Each structure stands twice: as C-alpha cells, then as structure tokens.
Amino acid sequence: MNPQDALILLDYHYWARDRVHDAIDALSLEQYTRALGSSFTSVHETVVHTYSAEWNWYLRWTGASPASMLDPKTFPDRWSVRRAWIDQEAKVRGFVGGLDQQGLDRRLDYKLMNGEAAQSVFWHMLQHVVNHATYHRGQITTMIRQLGAPAP
C-alpha cells in the first residue's frame, strides 16, 4: 500500500460510515437500542464497538495500548458516538496523511487488551480497521432491515 492508496482507503471508510449513520438517523431510539441478537445486541452496541475498535487502533498507532473497548453507556445516543467518531476521523486522517511509504511499511509494537505484546505493519493495521468496520456495517445494515427502516 502506498500513501495515496491509504488515503483513498480512508475516504471509502468514512464515506461508508456516513452512509450507515445517515440510515441510523431514521431509527427511533427504541429501534436503535433494540436487542436483535447479532454479534452485538443492538445497532447502538455495534456502532460503538466499531468506533471503539478504530479508537483502540489509533491509540496503538500513537504509542498507547488500551486495555479495554469503550463502554456503550459512554454514548447515550446515536449523536454522541457520531460526534466522537467525526473527531476521531480528523485524528486518523491527520496521522495517516502524515505518513510516507516508510511510515506505512514500519512495524509497530503494542500490547493486546490482555497485555500480550504484539507487532504489526502499520498498513496491515489500517487495512484491518477498514475491513473490521465493513464487516460490522454489513451487520448494521441487516439490523436496519430487520427493523423495517430504509437500509444504506
């Protein structure tokens, strides 16, 4: 992956995120938080998980290693997680936009949430963040359809 490809990947990632968030906006609070029996209980918990994973990886990229995911209760509604994710997007774009080829290819040391040491190539981590979000956007789309709302 080269620096231009990394930025194109981020453009796709955030474009797709915004499409899903636009569809979520049509849900009532009851629909947004309804237990639907997916990997995560509700649309809300799935959105928070996806954001939290990106937040965790970004912290790893910048030298911290969080020991847990964010608690969905931290985000009482769809707007709070959306605002946090928009703020996170600016950080991620700034970080990735400042990398050259060497930065994309470098190996980063970090700790997994269980404390175990790990190491990954940066662009592999970036690709993982986007792929992970794609997986959960598919789940959210299915949940939105189950709720009878227009899907992205």
Contacts in CASP RR format, 6 or more apart in sequence:
PFRMAT RR
TARGET T0000
AUTHOR 0000-0000-0000
METHOD contacts of the structure
MODEL  1
MNPQDALILLDYHYWARDRVHDAIDALSLEQYTRALGSSFTSVHETVVHT
YSAEWNWYLRWTGASPASMLDPKTFPDRWSVRRAWIDQEAKVRGFVGGLD
QQGLDRRLDYKLMNGEAAQSVFWHMLQHVVNHATYHRGQITTMIRQLGAP
AP
1 9 0 8 1.000
1 104 0 8 1.000
1 123 0 8 1.000
1 126 0 8 1.000
1 127 0 8 1.000
2 101 0 8 1.000
2 104 0 8 1.000
3 97 0 8 1.000
3 98 0 8 1.000
3 99 0 8 1.000
3 100 0 8 1.000
3 101 0 8 1.000
3 104 0 8 1.000
6 96 0 8 1.000
6 97 0 8 1.000
6 99 0 8 1.000
6 104 0 8 1.000
6 123 0 8 1.000
6 126 0 8 1.000
7 93 0 8 1.000
7 96 0 8 1.000
7 97 0 8 1.000
9 126 0 8 1.000
9 127 0 8 1.000
9 130 0 8 1.000
10 92 0 8 1.000
10 93 0 8 1.000
10 96 0 8 1.000
10 126 0 8 1.000
10 130 0 8 1.000
12 130 0 8 1.000
13 129 0 8 1.000
13 130 0 8 1.000
13 133 0 8 1.000
14 89 0 8 1.000
16 133 0 8 1.000
16 134 0 8 1.000
16 137 0 8 1.000
17 85 0 8 1.000
17 133 0 8 1.000
17 137 0 8 1.000
19 152 0 8 1.000
20 47 0 8 1.000
20 137 0 8 1.000
20 140 0 8 1.000
20 141 0 8 1.000
20 152 0 8 1.000
21 47 0 8 1.000
21 78 0 8 1.000
21 82 0 8 1.000
22 152 0 8 1.000
23 141 0 8 1.000
23 144 0 8 1.000
23 149 0 8 1.000
23 150 0 8 1.000
23 151 0 8 1.000
23 152 0 8 1.000
24 32 0 8 1.000
24 43 0 8 1.000
24 47 0 8 1.000
24 78 0 8 1.000
24 140 0 8 1.000
24 144 0 8 1.000
25 78 0 8 1.000
26 149 0 8 1.000
26 150 0 8 1.000
27 43 0 8 1.000
27 78 0 8 1.000
27 144 0 8 1.000
27 147 0 8 1.000
27 149 0 8 1.000
29 77 0 8 1.000
31 43 0 8 1.000
31 147 0 8 1.000
31 149 0 8 1.000
32 42 0 8 1.000
32 43 0 8 1.000
32 44 0 8 1.000
32 77 0 8 1.000
32 78 0 8 1.000
33 42 0 8 1.000
33 43 0 8 1.000
33 44 0 8 1.000
34 42 0 8 1.000
34 43 0 8 1.000
34 147 0 8 1.000
35 41 0 8 1.000
35 42 0 8 1.000
36 42 0 8 1.000
36 43 0 8 1.000
36 143 0 8 1.000
36 146 0 8 1.000
36 147 0 8 1.000
38 46 0 8 1.000
38 139 0 8 1.000
38 142 0 8 1.000
38 143 0 8 1.000
39 46 0 8 1.000
39 136 0 8 1.000
39 139 0 8 1.000
40 46 0 8 1.000
40 49 0 8 1.000
40 136 0 8 1.000
40 139 0 8 1.000
42 143 0 8 1.000
43 140 0 8 1.000
43 143 0 8 1.000
43 144 0 8 1.000
43 147 0 8 1.000
44 72 0 8 1.000
44 75 0 8 1.000
44 78 0 8 1.000
44 81 0 8 1.000
45 72 0 8 1.000
46 136 0 8 1.000
46 139 0 8 1.000
46 140 0 8 1.000
46 143 0 8 1.000
47 78 0 8 1.000
47 81 0 8 1.000
47 136 0 8 1.000
47 140 0 8 1.000
48 70 0 8 1.000
48 72 0 8 1.000
48 74 0 8 1.000
48 75 0 8 1.000
48 81 0 8 1.000
49 69 0 8 1.000
49 72 0 8 1.000
49 136 0 8 1.000
50 132 0 8 1.000
50 133 0 8 1.000
50 136 0 8 1.000
50 137 0 8 1.000
51 70 0 8 1.000
51 81 0 8 1.000
51 84 0 8 1.000
51 85 0 8 1.000
51 88 0 8 1.000
52 69 0 8 1.000
52 70 0 8 1.000
53 69 0 8 1.000
53 129 0 8 1.000
53 132 0 8 1.000
53 133 0 8 1.000
54 85 0 8 1.000
54 88 0 8 1.000
54 92 0 8 1.000
54 129 0 8 1.000
54 133 0 8 1.000
55 66 0 8 1.000
55 70 0 8 1.000
55 88 0 8 1.000
56 66 0 8 1.000
56 69 0 8 1.000
56 113 0 8 1.000
57 125 0 8 1.000
57 128 0 8 1.000
57 129 0 8 1.000
58 88 0 8 1.000
58 91 0 8 1.000
58 92 0 8 1.000
58 95 0 8 1.000
59 65 0 8 1.000
59 66 0 8 1.000
60 66 0 8 1.000
60 108 0 8 1.000
60 110 0 8 1.000
60 125 0 8 1.000
61 95 0 8 1.000
61 108 0 8 1.000
61 122 0 8 1.000
61 125 0 8 1.000
62 95 0 8 1.000
63 108 0 8 1.000
63 110 0 8 1.000
65 110 0 8 1.000
65 111 0 8 1.000
65 112 0 8 1.000
65 115 0 8 1.000
66 113 0 8 1.000
67 113 0 8 1.000
67 115 0 8 1.000
68 113 0 8 1.000
69 113 0 8 1.000
74 80 0 8 1.000
75 81 0 8 1.000
75 84 0 8 1.000
96 126 0 8 1.000
99 122 0 8 1.000
103 122 0 8 1.000
104 122 0 8 1.000
104 123 0 8 1.000
104 126 0 8 1.000
105 121 0 8 1.000
105 122 0 8 1.000
105 123 0 8 1.000
106 121 0 8 1.000
106 122 0 8 1.000
107 119 0 8 1.000
107 120 0 8 1.000
107 121 0 8 1.000
107 122 0 8 1.000
108 119 0 8 1.000
108 120 0 8 1.000
108 121 0 8 1.000
108 122 0 8 1.000
108 125 0 8 1.000
109 117 0 8 1.000
109 118 0 8 1.000
109 119 0 8 1.000
110 117 0 8 1.000
110 118 0 8 1.000
110 119 0 8 1.000
110 120 0 8 1.000
111 117 0 8 1.000
111 118 0 8 1.000
112 118 0 8 1.000
137 152 0 8 1.000
141 151 0 8 1.000
141 152 0 8 1.000
144 150 0 8 1.000
144 151 0 8 1.000
144 152 0 8 1.000
145 151 0 8 1.000
END
